[in-house]
Amino acid sequence: MKDRFVTQVAFWCHRSNDDDAKGAGFCWGKENRVSERNVAVRAMIQQLQDAFNGTFDALYDLPEDYLQRPCGHSCARGGSARDLLVHNIFHEKQHTGQVWNIRDELRLLQGWDNAALYPLLVDYYLSRAQLISSLFGLTDDQLDASPPDGGWTVRQTIEHTLGSERHSIRALKDEYERSATGHPGTVA
């Protein structure tokens, strides 16, 4: 894996610096340092990729009608093989959110260190599209249904999201306008 990664990056560096042999050599030196860092993170990413490849291999050729058969796994919750896969997909999304939450609390979100505005807007828009897509197929009654173990309803979650956004964007806009007019101040 390491050799393949280094080769791919070196190829890219060499191609981007065809006329500059020193530039290609610099990339090689830089890549050697990078490939030796964050070994545990790289191993975890590889583990996730390998596990998904195994899942893909197991599922890809399943007949569509098999997905309707009853599934005995507890995560299917008495449903079909399709229900198990849907559960697994959303289980993954839940834990993805959990990782992002941990990164937020540690101030390690991607883009925290000076990402340009337009890539941030793209990411914001894609996040909103995912939130909207989570509402498709719900009924009005389901918006206000409480989870069995307690917690917020879907409506409360969406209202919290919208309220937090309104508050933070209003504060950002007000702060910008004060700075543009030469009247800096603190924002609540």
C-alpha positions in Angstrom: 0.0 0.0 0.0 2.7 2.5 1.0 4.7 1.9 -2.2 1.6 2.3 -4.3 0.7 5.6 -2.6 4.2 7.0 -2.8 4.3 6.0 -6.5 1.0 7.7 -7.3 2.0 10.9 -5.5 5.5 10.8 -7.1 3.9 10.3 -10.5 1.6 13.3 -9.9 4.5 15.4 -8.7 6.7 14.4 -11.6 3.9 15.2 -14.1 3.2 18.6 -12.5 6.9 19.4 -12.6 8.0 17.8 -15.9 10.3 20.8 -16.8 11.6 21.2 -13.3 13.7 18.3 -12.0 14.3 20.0 -8.7 10.5 20.3 -8.2 10.0 16.6 -8.8 12.8 15.8 -6.4 11.3 18.1 -3.8 7.9 16.3 -4.0 9.6 13.0 -3.5 11.3 14.2 -0.3 8.1 15.8 1.0 6.1 12.6 0.2 8.6 10.4 2.1 8.0 12.5 5.2 4.2 12.5 4.8 3.9 8.8 4.2 5.6 8.1 7.6 3.2 10.3 9.6 -0.2 9.4 10.9 0.4 5.7 10.6 -2.6 4.8 12.8 -5.0 7.0 10.9 -3.8 5.6 7.5 -4.2 2.1 8.9 -7.7 2.9 10.1 -8.7 4.3 6.7 -7.2 1.2 5.0 -9.2 -1.0 7.4 -12.4 0.8 6.5 -11.7 0.6 2.8 -10.9 -3.1 3.1 -14.0 -3.8 5.2 -16.2 -2.1 2.6 -14.5 -4.0 -0.2 -15.4 -7.2 1.6 -19.0 -5.9 2.1 -19.2 -4.9 -1.6 -17.9 -8.4 -2.7 -20.5 -10.1 -0.5 -23.4 -8.0 -1.6 -22.8 -7.1 -5.3 -24.1 -10.2 -6.9 -27.0 -10.9 -4.4 -30.2 -11.4 -6.4 -32.6 -8.5 -5.9 -35.4 -10.8 -4.7 -33.1 -12.1 -1.9 -33.3 -8.6 -0.2 -37.0 -9.3 0.4 -36.3 -12.4 2.5 -36.6 -12.4 6.2 -33.4 -11.7 8.0 -32.6 -13.1 11.5 -30.0 -10.5 12.4 -31.1 -8.3 15.3 -30.3 -5.1 13.4 -32.9 -6.0 10.8 -35.4 -5.7 13.7 -37.6 -8.5 12.4 -37.5 -7.3 8.8 -35.8 -8.3 5.6 -32.2 -8.5 4.3 -32.9 -5.0 2.8 -33.9 -3.7 6.2 -30.6 -4.9 7.6 -28.7 -3.1 4.8 -30.7 0.1 5.4 -29.9 -0.2 9.1 -26.2 -0.6 8.4 -26.2 2.4 6.1 -27.8 4.7 8.7 -25.7 3.2 11.5 -22.7 4.3 9.5 -24.1 7.8 9.0 -24.8 8.1 12.8 -21.2 7.2 13.6 -19.9 9.5 10.9 -21.8 12.3 12.7 -20.3 11.2 16.0 -16.8 11.4 14.5 -17.6 14.9 13.1 -18.9 15.9 16.5 -15.7 14.8 18.3 -13.7 16.7 15.7 -15.8 19.8 16.3 -15.3 19.6 20.0 -11.5 19.2 19.4 -11.6 22.1 16.9 -10.3 19.7 14.2 -13.0 20.2 11.5 -11.7 20.3 7.9 -11.5 23.9 6.8 -11.0 25.3 10.3 -7.7 26.7 9.2 -8.6 29.2 6.5 -10.5 27.3 3.9 -11.7 29.6 1.1 -15.3 30.7 1.1 -16.5 28.9 -2.0 -15.4 25.4 -0.9 -17.0 26.1 2.4 -20.3 27.0 0.7 -20.1 23.8 -1.4 -19.7 21.8 1.7 -22.5 23.7 3.5 -24.8 23.1 0.5 -24.1 19.4 0.4 -24.7 19.1 4.1 -28.0 20.9 3.7 -28.9 18.5 0.9 -28.2 15.5 3.1 -30.4 17.0 5.9 -33.2 17.7 3.4 -32.9 14.1 2.0 -33.3 12.7 5.6 -36.9 14.1 5.5 -38.0 12.4 2.3 -40.6 9.8 2.9 -41.7 11.0 6.4 -45.3 11.7 7.2 -46.4 14.8 9.1 -47.1 12.7 12.2 -43.6 11.2 12.1 -42.1 14.7 12.3 -43.4 14.9 15.9 -42.9 11.3 17.0 -40.5 11.0 19.9 -37.8 8.3 19.7 -38.6 5.3 22.0 -35.7 6.1 24.3 -36.5 9.8 24.5 -34.7 12.7 22.9 -35.7 15.3 20.3 -38.3 14.7 17.5 -37.3 15.2 13.9 -39.2 18.6 14.0 -37.2 19.7 17.1 -34.0 18.7 15.5 -34.7 20.7 12.3 -35.9 23.7 14.3 -32.7 23.6 16.3 -30.7 23.4 13.1 -32.5 26.3 11.6 -32.4 28.4 14.8 -28.7 27.8 15.3 -28.0 28.7 11.7 -30.1 31.9 11.9 -28.4 33.0 15.1 -24.8 32.3 13.9 -25.2 33.7 10.4 -26.9 36.9 11.8 -24.0 37.3 14.3 -21.5 36.8 11.5 -23.2 39.3 9.2 -23.5 41.9 12.1 -19.9 41.4 13.0 -18.8 41.9 9.4 -20.9 45.0 9.0 -19.5 46.5 12.2 -16.0 45.8 11.0 -16.7 47.3 7.5 -18.0 50.5 9.0 -15.2 50.8 11.5 -17.3 50.0 14.6 -15.9 46.7 15.9 -17.6 45.1 18.8 -18.3 41.8 20.4 -21.1 39.5 19.2 -23.2 37.4 21.6 
